[in-house]
Amino acid sequence: MTTTHIPRFLSCLIALLSAMLLLAGCGASNGTNRTSSSTEKGDTFHIVTSFYPMYIATINITQGIDGVTVTNMTKPQTGCLHDYQLTIEDMKTLETADAFVVNGAGMESFLDKAMQQKKNLRIIDASKGIELLQEDGEENPHVWLSVTAAIEQVKNITAQLQAADPKHADAYEANSKAYLEKLEALKQEMHATLDGVPHKDIVTFHEAFPYFAKEFGLNIISVIEREPGTEPTPTELEQTIAQVNALPVKVLFTEPQYSPSAAETIARETGAKIYTLDPVVTGEANESARDAYLTTMRENMRTLKTALQ
């Protein structure tokens, strides 16, 4: 009797222990995967920016913060977003976003569509509370080209990211402070260089520079193309030529993102020199972009100093 029941008992015990170990193993594995997945999601805060100026500001604010990633939605060659249409690829990018940093002020006309597609999209409005310039009843969204306004945009982005991602609030604040010091130094340098230029009247390519002009006391007497890519009418061309001919220093400013053909026509008729001002709207979205605003604005400063002497 003993020799019959002991093996059977041991067999049942071994089977029971094996089943318990298997269930425990499966339970541990599933628990670890869920925890890992939850931790990964919880520790990662993904920010998408609408275009290059917002990308530059945001990567400075988020520099070196573990678990915070930044992706620029638009391509490196994309300029201002006046008539930009969202692509399927853009929508896929926004699907991954915990926050979407935009210039605001009407620059991103596609925002309503984006929010319809992703109703819980957290919008970080960089131009919140900034006084906007208007012309013909329309607000000008090129806020970042005033260094003073760019400083306010960095503060806006920082405060709204802190609210959206309080875990990294202190790190955002420290990075923002360091970048704001650089922007304040840039502002002082540019004022010291440009406030005293003898000639203040300029002709710009499109409506990108009114904030810049206001900050540094320049007077935009004419704009070559109100809408980028739209050639001026013959009447507009004649008016601009007359205005340039009346200037003591005949200079035109084009932008590297657009064809200078209209400016070249005006230059031939007036003898004006053509210079380039960069609105800081295109560039590679990588680590080299961190100082792109500082570098480009200093180059604009040197260009204006040379042109307006």
Secondary structure, DSSP 4 states (H G I P E B T S, - for coil): -HHHHHHHHHHHHHHHHHHHHHHHHHHHHHHHHHHHHHHHHHH-EEEEESSHHHHHHHHHHTTT-TTEEEEESS-TT----TT----HHHHHHHHT-SEEEE--TTS-TTHHHHHHHSTT--EEETTTTPPPPEETTEE---GGGSHHHHHHHHHHHHHHHHHH-GGGHHHHHHHHHHHHHHHHHHHHHHHHHHTT-S--EEEESSTT-HHHHHHTT-EEEEES-SSTT-PPPHHHHHHHHHHHHT-SS-EEEE-TTS--HHHHHHHHHH--EEEE---S----SSGGGGGHHHHHHHHHHHHHHHHT-
